Amino acid sequence: DPIDPASTVIVIRSLVPGGIAEKDGRLLPGDRLMFVNDINLENSSLEEAVEALKGAPSGMVRIGVAKPLPLSPEEGYVSAKEDAFLCPPHSCKEPGLPDKALFRADLAL
C-alpha cells in the first residue's frame, strides 16, 4: 500500500486472456481485491488471496474490489469507490447490475 507501507494490498495485475472476467470487462488490472465471498482480504498475503479464490466453491463467487482513483481531472476524477461483483455466471450484462458481476470460481482463475 503506497499510503501505508505496513499494510498489504492485493492488486489485480492481469486477467486470464479470454477468461470470463476479461470478457465481462468490469474487473480490470489495477483493481484492489477486497474480499472473496465472506473472506476479507484486506492486509492478506498473496498466498491467502489465491487460497480464497481457489477454495471458493464451484458456481457463484462474490468478489469485492476497490477501483483506483484517476490521477487527474482529465481522466474523470471520482471519489474512492468499492464494488462488489455479483451476477449469474455467463450473463453479467444483465440490466440493473452495472457495477456487479459474479464469476464461476473455476473460470475466474
N, C-alpha and C positions, 0 to 999 in steps of 0.2 A: 504494500500500500504506500504510494508516494507521500501521502499526508501523514501516515503513522507507520514508520518503518518497523515497529514492533508487531504490527498486525500482518496477517497473511490474507491475501485475497486470491481467488481463483478467477482468472480472466480467460475467456474463450479466445484461443489463438487461431483456430481454424475449424472448419466443419468438414465432415466426410463428403467428398465430392459425389454428387448425385444422391446423397442421403436425404431423408425426409426433412431434417432441419434446414438443409441448404435449399431444398425445393420450396419449402414454406416461406422462407425469406425473412422471418421475424427475429430469429436468433442469429446474431452477427458476431464476427470477430470483434473483440473489444468489450463485449458484454461481460459483466461480472456475475458469476454464478453464486446465487444466494442460498438456494435450497433445492433439494430433490425430494419430492413428496413431503414427508414430515421431518426430514433430516436437515437441520440448519447447518450450512457450510461456511458461515462467517468464521474466520480465523481457523479454518480447517486446512490440512495439508492437501497437496495434490493427490496423494495416495488415498486419503479419506474421501475426496470428491469422486475419484474413479471408482472406489468401492461402492459409494452411494448410487452412482449411475449403473454400474454393472449389477449391483444387488437389487435393483428395482425389479418388482415383479413384471412378468410379461404383460403387455396390454398398455393401459394408460399410465403415463408418468407425468407428474406435475413438476414443472421446472420454474424456479423463480430467478429472475435476473435483474440487475441494476444496469441501466443504459448509461454510457459515458456522456458527459456534458460536451457539447460542441465547444471548440476553442475560441470562436469569435461570433459576433452578431451575423456576419455574412453566412455562417453555417447554420443559422436558425437557432440561436441561443434559446435553451429551455432550462427549466429548473430540474434538479435531480429527480429521477423517476425510477421506480421499481415496478417491474411487470411480473405477473405470474402467468405462465403459459398453461392453458388448459382447453382442449377441444378433442373431439374424436379423431383417432388416427386416420390418415388419408383423406380428411375432409376439413382441413384447417382454414379454409377460405369461407367459413360459414358467416353469414351476415350477423352483425351484432357482437362479434367477438374480435374486434380489431387488434387488441393487444394480447390475445390469448392463443395458445396452441398447445396441443398435447402430442407427445411423440411416443411411439412404441419403444420400449426400453431396448429391444433387440435391434432396432433400426437407428436409434439415436447415437450409437457409439461408433 
